[in-house]
């Protein structure tokens, strides 16, 4: 009897070729793992049937003095009793130094500012955000392997769209530490669009408003027949539900005229604030109460009062929305729908504000806590090769421009923001001085014209350039951004083929102020930046002209009479003075005067060179 081989819809017909892949939403407040089963994406539950895993890890000592840890609900239950050893919202510390942590004094942790990234001291030793995140990811990996009774082929891990290189690399390192093969880092708003686009067959221009526990993202995506093209993206990597909790806790303490002075008090009042916030999402009023070391905290709150308290935070998110619309040259009424993602979007005040801004009712068909994981699971299934149809094409973009420092402290932009990724772009540069054998390459990120106003990503040197005259060398610098948004840079001298490269793994992240203001400053200072850039470029040209003239005088100054030499020296002095004065027109005029005043000298040098080249040679030889 012949046997029929049956496969699930959209899966490989050969069950032995099917690879088990999952999508993981590594969230600030909670995390989830999802996969495609029977042709449908679903979040995988634990043994108790819960799909959500609180992003909490507690380190403690057992009776024998050995360290152990609890993860998820068990750890979360102990956060008020053992706040210094129970790490929650660790995602906000990924890729950041202590200086980048907003209001560190409000948190109950003992921070240690290690080189590269802040860490937290616990009874189990100093723990980095990467280690803590790895514990959460390993728990989700084990859940998936238990569900499928098989090892995982790989995972798609989601990150906020506005995560920079340092934060993305830290997330990837945590996944690898957890034993996961990272198929791709996927932006959270894009993952949500995948879930909505494939499940609901949506087409058109959509805004993804993602307000999670610790980060806010806004992305505009064009959905069309399975193609997901990110038009523009923005956000704030230090804005989320945690900030709402802090605002509510501070209000309650002020109303009761009390103070949360101990780590236990700080965590206890935050837990109570979150519980009250969640209750006010369904009820018109609630009571915030908890026992503190100084007595009982008890404050009554209404939904209207909560909306008033969080209005500045909601307005801050809408300011990012306006910037993204301006980037995309799109008006709010051109958006067909708004997809709400993240637990904080359950708040009626958030939904009303977003709906009012766009003039339409936000889409809340899918669970806002699960939609990112579902989209990641769909993408993982395709990247693992299980989906023969290749239902969708994903075109993501770079959130901030990438470039190099050039002479004068200027930024030469190589890859502009909102460029689709993966991508590779190159540009040719040259040497500034005669005989230069090395070139320093400084990679920066940002929207301003000057290096000091951008963020430094990496530095490396290209050595072994053959000695040549200034401007003769041709050095091609290539920027490559992979699908995860991670950057590598290569510099190659075209004639000698000497090459140097670096994979950019920054040791720190953008601080919160930089993330919030980079694009705004890029617009507001554009005119002043361009004027400053023109002046700096004129200075570089003047210095190049002075250097070339000095070299020529040293070699062939005997061709000039005393008066001629004095005239050129005077012109050079004028250029030097104008460089210091900072007057663009005066500097350009002085540089042109020097170029004109040395034309006769240049002709005499050329004649001498020709005579030397022809000396002792006959006409026939020539």
Order of alpha helices (4+ residues) and beta strands (2+ residues): beta-beta-beta-beta-beta-beta-alpha-beta-beta-beta-beta-alpha-beta-alpha-beta-alpha-beta-beta-beta-alpha-alpha-beta-beta-alpha-beta-alpha-alpha-beta-beta-beta-beta-beta-beta-beta-beta-beta-beta-alpha-alpha-alpha-alpha-alpha
